Each structure stands twice: as structure tokens, then as C-alpha cells.
Amino acid sequence: MGKQLELIPRRWTWLRGVAVVLTSTLVLGGCGARGTADQHVALASPEASRFAGGPIAVHFVLRFTEDGESLKTTIDVLAAGPRKVRVKVVGPEIGRIVEVWDGARLLEHDQDSVFPYTIYEAPSEHPDELAGIQELMIGDPTTSPNPLCKHAERLTGARPVLGRTTIRYRCQPRNDNLLGNTILVDRSTGLLLRSGPLHASRVDTSPTVTPDTFSTQAPAGAKVDIIAAKHPTRSKPSNQEAPPFRLQLLDGGTVSSAELDGRPYVLAFFSSDLYFDHGELCPRCVAALLQVQHLSHQGNAPTVLAVQNGARGKPGFPLVPPGLRLRVANDPDTALQHAYGLTHEVGFAFVGSDETIRAVIDLPASSNEISDALSTLD
């Protein structure tokens, strides 16, 4: 395996990660993986405006036993209304993860990751990452669907939690990898207070808040991975300039964006850790790459550059899909892919002759999708 797996931080939807630890301990099945929210849920929903109270901090402690060892996970949530939320999670399998949502950008800090800091400039485009915030700042799930509580039904008989008035909801259908299907939400702030074994153990209505508490700026000099906003397919130029690049070619030498000035081109990104022999991780990825190659006349009209993300593989054996005859460059840190807002195992960026981004596709696209994107080029 190459370096690409190391580039994927341990920042799966962390509440689901906690649930995995608990359920596996209780022999309910499941394995650790990055969670994926079923749909994007905007935190700034119309209903969220009524949860605009002052700052509040909630502390959770989860205790469990694994292989005879007593373990615990702590979760600290600090919120100042629905658009300023900070979450810190510390525990086994997860390590220490901090997420900060400022209403526009999402900052994630994981000291054990290759990139300790990751900034999502358009977190709504990455619902699996934003879900870590959404699963705590729930609001009213009957009017704003939430990845933790879908198809919610408001119930009667809610009990106070640590002196806070709550609203009780039933979530359907029940998902075994979540912590519970009946939840208690703080009525005045919209924060989760109880879900299955996840119980708030302390509430502070006067927490310390500084100018840096909800900052999504990484410290000066820190190693940062910036996931830019995507640019959807459109029939006219987006006027967003394509990011410049200079990359090493797998067969020697370099290639740069300056060499392509004045003509349209396509960047076909793919992970070096895909299992190309059988496509176990991404069944349609190789087919999409070969479709781009075919529809561009073997990468000549327009010019297509394949960009391998992550390590090249074993020395002398770069992991390149069979049948791919395009020029292949290597981007070991995935910086160029992320500059286009792309994060999938395979993705494509279409750049016009005026050096503006005409389309991006962050998935193994179909032939029709690729043809439509190619038609936006000059």
C-alpha cells in the first residue's frame, strides 16, 4: 500500500466511531471506518434561529470495557448559537480530534494525521466531515433532518437533564452503528444531551470564550491541508482561475500548468491505493479513467494529464491502472486535488483555454457526465 491511506486522517464521523467501539465491545458488530452522512444538513436552517442563546458547554464521558481494560472517551462541546460550535473528542481508536465550525468553514485538528490541520472551505460539500458537528448541534430534527436522527418524531414525557429542559425525539429507522434511536435535546440551545449510552455529565452556561475559540485559522507555520470549494459543471466559464502546479512525472521529468497555457486540459485524479486488479475499493474508478482517455482521443484532444495521489507504490512498480496510457504525474500530498475541492478516489477537473475552471466531477463519472464536462471546454 502507498502513502494515500496515511493521508486519510482518523477523522471519520467521530460519533459513529465512538459507537463502533461501543458496539464491537458489546458484540453488536461493526468495524472502524470513516462514517458517511446520508445527506447534507445545513446547520443554518430557518428553525435554527430560535437556538441563538448564549455560550454553553456540555461535557460527556463514555466508559466501557474492552479486553478486560477499562476505557473512556470524553466529548466536550462548546456552542454559541447554531453557527459557532467547537467539539473536542479524546478516546481510544479516535485519539484527540478537535472540530471548529464558524458558520462558513470547518477546521479539523488531528495531531496524529499527516496534515494536523485540515480546513474545509465549503464543508457542506463534505457532509461526512460536517456530521461530527451536526450530530451534537441537532436543533429540531422534525423540521431539519439530521444524520443522527432521521425521520424524527417528537415524543412526550421528556425529563430534565442536569437541570436543563429537554425535548425527546424518536429517530427512525434505527441504525445499529449509532448510539441510540431515542434522544434528548436541550430545548433552548438545540444541543444533544442524551442518546443511548451517551449522557451529558456536566453543563456550563458561562464557559470561557476567547477570540480564538471559534477560529478556523490554523496556527502560523502549521502543516495545513486546504480542501477548496468545488466548482460545479456549468455551460459557461466559472471565472475561477485554475490553481497552478508543477508535478513530477512517473516516467521522469516534470510537468507544469505553464506548459498548458492557452489550451484546454483535463486533470484525471486517482488514488495510488486503489486495487486496480479487481476494483474492490472503487468498482467504477478504472472505467471512468479509461472513458476520459477514450473520449479525449487518448488524452490528445483535449490534453489529459493523469494525477496519481499518494505514494507511488513499491520502487519500480508505480500503481497505475491497467490500460491507462496517459501521462501520469504524482502528487504525494494530494494538494492539487484538494485545491479543486476534490477528495474522492477518482475525480476530474476540466480547465478552459483561458485557465478558468469549467467543471469538476468528484466521483467515477459516467460516459455521459464526462462528455457533458468536455463540452464546456473550448
N, C-alpha and C positions, 0 to 999 in steps of 0.2 A: 504494500500500500504506500501511496505517496504522502505528501505533506498536507493534502487537502483536508483530510479528516481532522488534522491538528488545527486547521484554520477555522473549523466549526466550533465555536465556544460551547461550554456546557450550559448555555443559557436557554435550554428548551423552556417551554411554558412551565415555569418552575412549580406552580401549584400542582400541576399534573405530575411533575417529577416527584414532589413530596408524596402524592397519592400512590405513585408506583412503588415507592419504598415501603409505604404502609401496607398496600395490598399484597405485595410479594411477601412481606413478613407474616401477613395473615393468611397466606396461601390462597390468595384470590386471583393469582396470575398477574401477567403484565411484565414488561421489561422497560428499562430506561431508554428513553428516546426523546427527541425534541417533539413537544406537542404541536398540534396544528389546529388552530381555531377553525370552526366550520364556516364562519363568515366574519367579515369586519363589522365591528360595532363602534360607532362613533361615540366617544365619551361626551362630546359637547352636544348631546341631544336636547331638544326643547324641554323635555321633562327634567333634565339635569339642572336647570336654572334654579329650581327650588332647593337644591342641595348646596347652597352657596354660603354655608356657615363659616365660622372662624376656624382656625387651625385645630386639628385634632390628631392625636397619636394613639395607635392601638398596637398592643403587643400580644403576640401569640406564642405559645410553646407547645410543640408536639413531642411527646415522649413515646418511645416504642423500644422493643427488644428485638435484636437480630443476632442470631447465632449465640445466644446467651449473653450478649453485651447490651447494656442499657445505653440508648442513644437518644438524642433530641435534636429537633430543628426549631429555630426561632425565626419568627417573621415580625418585622417592625414596619408599620405603615404610618406615614405622616402625610396628611392631606390638608389643603387649604382650598376647599371647593373642588369641584369635579375636574378642573383643568390644571391643577397643580398637585401632583402625587409623587411621593418618594417611597420606595419599598426596598427593604434590606432583608435578605434571606441568608441564613447561615445554618448549614447542616451537612450530614454525610451524603455522599454521592453528588451533592449540589455544590459544596464548598461555600464560598461567600459571593453573593451576587447582589448588586445594587442597580435598581432601575429608577430613572427620574423622568417623569413626563411633565413638560411645561405647557401643555396645551397645543404645542406645534411640533416639537421634536422629542425624540426619545433617546436618552443616554443610558447605556448599559456598561457596567464596570464589573469585570471578572478578572481578578489579578492572575489567575492561573491560565488564562487564554493567551494565544499568540498575540492578539491585539487586546490589551487590558481594557481599552475603551472603544466602544462602538457607538456611533451616532447615526440614528435613522432620521434623515431629513423629512421623510414622508412616512411616518410609522403606520398610517392607515393602510399603506400598501403591503405591510408585513404583519397581518393580524396575529400570527403565531407568536410574534415578539411582544406586541401590544397587549396580548391577552393576560400577561402576568400582572399588568395594572388593572385591566378590566375585571379580572376575577376577584378583585378586592373592592374597587370603586364600582359597585354594582348599580346603585341608583334604584330605579323601579323597573325590574325585569319584565313586568307585564306590559309595559309600554315601550321599553328599549331592550330588545333581545340581547342576551349576554352569553358569552361562551360557557360560563359556569352554570347558568340557569336558563335553559331554553324552554319555550312554551310554558312560561311561569304562570302559576295560579296563586292568587293571594288567599291566605288562609286566616281564620280567626284563631284566637287563643294564644297570641304571641306573648311571651314572658319577657320581662326586663332582663338585660344583660349588663352587669356591673353598673346598675342604676340608669342605664340608657333605655329609652322607649324603643321598641323594635317592631318590625313588620315581618310576618312569617310567610314564606313562599314555598310552594311545591314546584319542583322542576321536573319536566318530563320530556323525553323518556329518560330513565335513569341510565347513566353511563358508569360502568364499573371502574373506569380509571379516574373518576372524580371522587371527591371526598364525601359526598352525600347528596341526596336529592331534595332535602328539606333544609332551608336556610333561614337565618335570622339576620335582618339588615337594620342598621341604625336609622331610625325614621328621619332624623334631622340632617344627617350627612350623607346617607346612601352608602355607608361603608359596611362591608361584611363583618359580622360579629360572631357567627357560628355556622358551621357547615360540617355535619358528621363529627369526626373527632377533632376538627379544627375549632377551638374555642378561644375567644379573646380572654386574656388573663389580666390585662391592665388597660385602662383608658385614661389618657391625659388630655384635658381640654385646654391646657395652657402650655403647649410644647414650645421649646425654643426654636424660632425660625430666624435664619440669617439671610442676607442677600444671596448666599451660595446654596441654600438648602434645595432650591428647585432649579439650580443652574444646570443646563445641558451642555456646558462648555467643558471639555477635558482640560486637565492641568497643563500648563505650558511644558513643552518638551515630552509629553506622554506619547506613547505609540497609539495612534488612533486609526480605526477603520471607519470611513465615512460611507454610508450607504445613501447615495443620492436619490432624489425623486425620479421615478420613471417618467418617460415621455411616451404617451400612447400613440398608436398608429393614427395618422391623420393624412388627409389628401394634400395639405399644404405644409410648407416648412414650419417647424415649431419656433424658429428663430433662436433656439438654444444651441449654442456652439458645442460641437463635439470636443470632448477632452483630448488634449494632445497626448502622445505616447511614444515611447521608444522601448522595444522589447527584443530579447534575444530569440533568434530563430533556432529551432531544434536541429537543423542541419548546418548550423554555423552562420555567423554574421548577425546583423541586427536589421530591424525594420522599424520605421517611424511613420507617424502621421504626416510628416512633412513630405515624404515621398509620394503621398497620395493626393496632395493639394491639387484642386482643380478637377477632380473626377470623383464620381460617387463610389462608395465602397461599403462592404458589409463585414462586420466582425462577428464571427461564429464562436461563442464561448462554450467550453466544455470542461468538466472536471476531470482531472487526471486519475481519479479514483473510481471512475465508473468501471463496472465489469463488462467490458465490451464483448466478450465471447458469448455471453448469454443474456446480457441486459437485465441482470437481477435487480439492480437499484433503480433503473430508469428504462423501462422496456422500449419506449419510442424515441429515446435520445439519439441513437445512432442513425435511425431512419430520418430524423429531422436534419441532421448534419448532412447526410447524403442527398437529401432533397434540395438543400441550399446549393450544394455543389452542382447538382444536375440542372437546376433552374437558372444558374448563373453561368452556364456553359463552361463547367469545370473551373469556376472561380475567375473567369476572364471578363465577363460582361454581365454585371459589374465585377470589379475586383473583390474577391472574398479572401479574408485572412482568418484562419482558424486560430483561436487563442486558447491554449491549454492552461487551466487554472490549477495551481498547486505544484508539487514537486514532479519532476519528470519521470519518476519511477526508478527502477534499478538502472545503474550505469550501463549505457549502451542499449537499453530496452525502454525507450520512452513509450508511455501508454497512449497510443494513438488508435482511434477506431479503425478496424479493417475496412479497406475500400476508400478511405479518406485520402485524396491526392492533392489537397490544398496545401499551400504554405502554412506551416504551423509555428507559431511563436509561443513563448512560455511567459506566463505572468505568475510568479511564485506566490505573491501576496494577494492575488485577486483584486488589486487596487483598480485596474482599468474596468473590470466587470462591474465593480461596485460604484464606480464613477457614473455609470449609466443607470444605476439603481437596480441592477440585475443580481439575483442571488441563487437562481435555480442551477441544477446540474448542467443544463444546456440552456442557452439564451442567445439572442441575436440583436445587434444594433445596426441600423440602416442609416447611413450618412450621405447627404447630398453633396453635389459638387461645390456648393457654397459653404461646406463644412458645418452645416446645421444638421441636427438630429431629426430625421424624418419619421422614424418608427423604432420601437423596441418591442421585443417579444421575450418574455421571461418564462419560457416553457418549451418543451419539444413540440414545435409548431407543426401543423398540418401543411400539406402542399398548397392548399388554397390560402391559408394565412401567410405563408411565405410569398406566394405570388402577389397578394394584395400589398404586402410591405414593399416588395421590389418595385411595384408600380408607382410608389411615391418618390422613387429616385429619378434623377434627370435622364 
